[in-house]
Amino acid sequence: MTSRGINMREWEANAKASATNKIVTMFNRPGQLEKIEQINQRFTRKKGSVEALLKSAMQQQLDGVRTGINQLHLCVEQSKEINTNVKKTFNLFSEVQRLYESLGDVRDENMRHSQYVTARENLKHIFTVPDSVDRTKQWINEGKLLHTHQCLRDLENSRDDLLFELHKLPNQSPHDKSLLKAYFSEVEVLSKLLEKQLVFVLSRTLNTVRKNPAELVTVLRIIKREEKADEIALKQEKQSGFLAPGRPKKWKQMMFNILEQSVESRIEGTQVEERKDNKRWLIRYLELIRQLIVEDLRVVKTLCLPCFPPEYEIVSKYVTMYHKSLSIHLQEIIQNGLESTEYVTMLSLVFKTYHSEEMLGHPDLIEYTKKVGCLLPSPLLESLISNYLKDIESNYLEWMQNALRSEKEEWRSTNPPDSESYTRTAAPIIIFQMINQNLDVAKTIGDEIALKVLILSVEQVIKFRDSFRDAIIDFKNKYFEDRKQVPYFTQYMIIIVNHCLQFVDLGNHLEKQYSSSVFVGHTGENFNRLRGTFLQLRNETGNYLLEELFIDLDQHFDKLFNSQWLASLDSLETIYATLEDYFQDYNRLTDPNYNYIVEQAKNTVAKRYLTAMLLRRTSFKTFEDCIKAASKIVREVDRLNNLFNNLSKNGDLADGDDDFEAITMLSEVLKSDDDMVSFELHRVLEKYPDITEDHLMRLLSLRGDLSRSDIKDKVAHVDRPKVSHRSSIFKSLVFPKTVINLNF
C-alpha cells in the first residue's frame, strides 16, 4: 500500500473522529434533539457551499493549465521562426568578403577625395606658412596675444588635419609624415614663444591684475581654449589612435605651477635679514609675511576672482598655495635651528596669529580660509613645543643656579643682613619673577602652551629644592665644624627658614592666578607637591636653627637631676635665659615660622627635661625628698610652660596634648604614697599608653623608698589599657639599652 493511500485513510479516520466528537458535544446539551431538523439543514447548506467552492477552484486550475499550454505552443512556433532567420543571416555573412573586395576602388576614391578636400581647405595655410609665422612673431613682440593665438591655432589645425589624413592611410609613408612635420616645424617654435609670454604675465599676476587686468583675462582665455583643445585631442586619440604633435599642452597645469612658484618667491623674498644681522629678524620677517599674505589674498579676492573662470576656484587655490609655501619655508627655518625668543615668535604665529583676524581669519578672507589646517605638521609642532620647553628649562637651571650661588655667597658674608632681607629674600622672588615672565610670554601663544609652561615651572621649583637643601646642609655643616667660620649663622638661617615658607606663599599666589577652568584639575597635584616639599624643607631648616640653640643648652640639661639639683636654686636659670636670648633673634621669623619654632623648641625642651629626669643621675632617698623633687619639677615645668606661652604669638600653645603635662603627671608618681603609686601609674598609662616598662621603672627608681622588687612588682601589676596607635612624647625618648641598675 502506498504512503498516499495510508495518508488518505488516516485523514478519513481523523475526519470521522472529529465529526463524532462534534456531534456528541452538540447533543449533550438539553433541547438540541428538538432542533435536529434545523441542524441537518444547516449542515446540508454548508456542505453544498463547500462543494461549490471546490468546483470553482478546480475550474480555475483547469483554465490556467489550458492558457499555459497555448502559450507553450506559441513559443515553439516563434522559436522555429527565429531559427530560420538566424540561418538566413549566416548565409548573408558569406557574401560580405566578396562585397568588400568589390568596393575596394570606391574606398580608395573616397580616401583620395577626403585628402583633396582637406588639402583644399588648408591650401591657403599651406602656401602662407612662412608669412603666417612671421606675422605671428610680430604679434608676439607687440603683445597682441589673442591675434597670436588665433593664427597659431590656424596653423596647428592645418598641420594636424594633414597629419590625420596621413594617419588614416593604410600604408603610411614615414617620409611624407616627416616632410610635413618639417614644413610646419616653426609652429612648435611659435607655441613655445607664446607660452613664454603667458608665463611672463602669469608670474606677475598680482601686479598685472592691479594695472592691466585685461591682459590677464586675455592670457586666461588662451589657456581656457588650449584646455579645450587638449580635451578634443585626447578624445581623438582614444577614437582613432592619432595624437596631434605637442598635445596635450597642459597650459592650465602650467599656469598653476607658475602661480605657485611666484608665491614661493614672494614668501622667500620677504626674508631680507638673518640672525647675525638683527636679533629680531624672525619677528620682523613674520610680521612682513603676515602683512604680505593678507594684502595679496585680498587682491586675489577682489581683483583676480572676476578675471579667472569660476571652476578654477582661484581664491581657494591661492590660499592653499600661500599656506603650503609658508609652511615649507617655516619648516626650513625650524630645521636650521631656533634660539631663545624665536621659539615664542614661531609658536605665537602658529597658534595665535595665523588663524586670527590679523591673518587668515580676516573678515574679508574667512569665507575661503576657514578650512585651512595647522600651519606645521603635528610631529614638527610637537618637536617645536618640546624644544621650547627645553629652552625654558635650560634657562631655569641657569638662573636658579645663579640665584643659589648668590645666596650662598651672602650666607658666608662677614656683614649682618639688613632688616628687609629677613622677610623679602631675593632668591624666591627672582625665581617666581622668572616664572611669571615665562608664563606671560606663553599666554601670548595660547592657554595650552601656558599650561605646559606652568607645569614645567612648578616642576623646576620642586627640583630646585634639592640643590637648595644641599646648600643649606653644607652651610650648616660648615658652621658646626667651626662656629667662628660663619659669624651670622643664626641670622642667615632665619632668612633661609623664611625662604622656604616664601616659596610656599609664592606658589599659592601663582596657583590662584591660574585657577581658571583651563588650568584647574591639571596643576593641583604639582602645587601640592611644591607646598609639601618646601614645608618639609622649612621643618628641616627650622630644626637646624634649633640645633644651635640646644647645642648651647646640652651642658645645662646635663646638670638637671644630678646630686646638686634638688638643693640648687638656679638650675633652670641659664636654660631660661638662653631661650629668651635666642628668641630675641627668632623674632625676625615670619609669624607662621616663628610659631612653628616656638612649638618645636617647647617640645624639644620637654623631651630634654624628661630625658634628664629618667636618666636617673640621682635618687631621692626619703619620701620628703620625693615630695620636694616633685614640687620643684612642677615649678620648673610651669615656668618653662609660661615662658613658651609668652614667646608664642598665638597665645597658649597647648591646643592638644601638652608635653609638659606628661612631666607633671610623672611628678605625681614621685610624691604619691606607697599605696597610691599603682593608681598614679595607672593614670599615666591611661593617658600615655605608649610609655614603656623601662620608662616606668626609671621613674620609680628615682624614689629611694622603694626596693627593686617593689618597683618590678608595681610595674608588672599595673593594668595596661587596650592597644592604642596614639603616640606621645615617650615614643621619641631614647635611652641606653643597658639594664638599669636598681640595687640601692
Secondary structure, DSSP 8 states (H G I E B T S, - for coil): --HHHHHHHHHHHHHHHHHHHHHHHHHTSTT-GGGHHHHHHHHHHHHHHHHHHHHHHHHHHHHHHHHHHHHHHHHHHHHHHHHHHHHHHHHHHTTHHHHHHHTHHHHHHHHHHHHHHHHHHTHHHHHTHHHHHHHHHHHHHHT-HHHHHHHHHHHHHHHHHHHHHHHHSSS--HHHHHHHHHHTHHHHHHHHHHHHHHHHHHHTHHHHHHH-HHHHHHHHHHHHHHHHHHHHHHHHHHHHS---TT----HHHHHHHHHHHHHHHHHHHT----TTT-TTHHHHHHHHHHHHHHHHHHHIIIIIHHHS-GGG-HHHHHHHHHHHHHHHHHHHHHHT---THHHHHHHHIIIIITTSTTTTT-TTTHHHHTT---SS-HHHHHHHHHHHHHHHHHHHHHHHHHHHHHHHHHHT-SS---GGGGTS-HHHHHHHHHHHHHHHHHHHH-HHHHHHHHHHHHHHHHHHHHHHHHHHHHHHHHHHH-TTS-TTHHHHHHHHHHHHHHHHHHHHHHHHHT-STTTTTTSHHHHHHHHHHHHHHHHHHHHHHHHHHHHHHHHHHHTTTSTTTTT-S-TTHHHHHHHHHHHHHHTTS-HHHHHHHHHHHHHHHHHHHHHHHHT-S--B-SHHHHHHHHHHHHHHHHHHHHHHHHH-TTS---SS--HHHHHHHHHHHHHS-GGGHHHHHHHHHHH-TT--HHHHHHHHHTBTTS-HHHHHHHHHHS---S------GGGG----SS------
